[in-house]
Amino acid sequence: MSRYDTDYSQMGFATKAVKSGEGPDPVTRALNTPIYETSTYGYETAEQYDEMLERGAAWEPDLYIYSRTTNPTTSALEKKVMALENAEDAVITACGMAAISNALLSNLNAGDHVICSDDTFMCTSSLFADILPAKGIETSRVEVLELDNIEKALRPNTRVIYLEALSNPRLKLSDLPAIAEIAHAHGCRFIVDNTFLSPCVMRPLDWGADIVVHSGTKYYVGHGDALCGIVAGRKEDMDRVRYYYDNLGSHISPYDAWLALRSVRTMPLRVRQQSENAMTLAKWFESRPEVDYVTYPGLESHPQHMLAEKLFLNGNFGGMLCVHLKGGYEEMCRFADATRIPPIATSLGDVVTLMFPKKAYGNLIRISTGCEDVNDLIADFGQAFEKMK
Ligand SMILES: Cc1ncc(COP(=O)(O)O)c(C=O)c1O
């Protein structure tokens, strides 16, 4: 056995992040996975090509025919993701919405019913409000913190329960083991979007989810320079996702897959720092007279703090917090405009702290902490409070 075939499955998370899925390129021995910018792959004979097509149709790993279907750079990322999510298989897509739509479409047909939590990312909400119902799929939105609501919403044709583990934007934490039990008792697939936490903080498959999806654009990529989507779970489910992903054309570019692959190696380090910064900032904001309340799963004041302590890993509570200032829209704008370090921007999970003030969410300021020195962030937010007065 080659030293590069080492099995990392029993090793630590950080080792898996650095080592899994990668080794020297079989042709050149390049130690870092090359960016395979090719749409197609050349074969020697018609017979060999025919055999490859047959094997490719069964999703055999490390077999390349056309890059909409498989690409070696993307495959390396898939293998790394499998290791980090504790999944049998993983599929990488162009972005988070491609991951979510493929996960849902590969499990739902016209006449089926899906239950979704009431707090989700805007585009996910559009899927459940408009796009799925227009295709004959029934949807129910319920507050999933109350398990009874899920039980009551179940119908004979319910096939999927879908939610965001830590929800966008209100940071509600769902009881994954309890909801998985309900889903499985009714023969439903349980699909969890874990974008806001990342596998460094929690791994939904370990708590009973069947499929985990991510906007890999966020913590996986972590540098705000590529879009990426992730679906992971059992091989049988991923084969079905691949069938949809291939036919719908949801693939990531090899260059973006490579950016993600490079970034994943430092994800455990980044998320640890982001979690520490978030905890310090959450406590600081909570102590400020200008603040009405702070939502952060690491604070005892968070309604699901005890659940977070049970489900989360290594004392990390993630890098997402929401700050609700006293006053209204004007105060929120004055405060946000006066800050100098965090850009006002969509997205999250980057090494740069990002701030997302939103009137429509009740003047909530969502902060995604980066890896800056937290004292500089506190000084910046402190001077913004002075200017807000
Ligand atoms: C929770 C969540 N899921 C999915 C998405 C969509 O991801 P992408 O922008 O990569 O398509 C987002 C985007 O912000 C998100 O916040």
The ligand as a Gaussian input file, in Angstrom:
#p B3LYP/6-31G(d) Opt

LIG

0 1
 C      -28.719000      29.027000       5.243000
 C      -28.407000      29.220000       3.794000
 N      -28.626000      28.210000       2.940000
 C      -28.360000      28.335000       1.616000
 C      -27.899000      29.523000       1.093000
 C      -27.638000      29.625000      -0.386000
 O      -26.303000      29.481000      -0.685000
 P      -25.605000      30.012000      -2.035000
 O      -25.631000      31.510000      -1.947000
 O      -24.248000      29.428000      -1.986000
 O      -26.441000      29.516000      -3.162000
 C      -27.636000      30.592000       1.946000
 C      -27.103000      31.852000       1.412000
 O      -26.899000      32.811000       2.114000
 C      -27.915000      30.445000       3.331000
 O      -27.719000      31.438000       4.204000

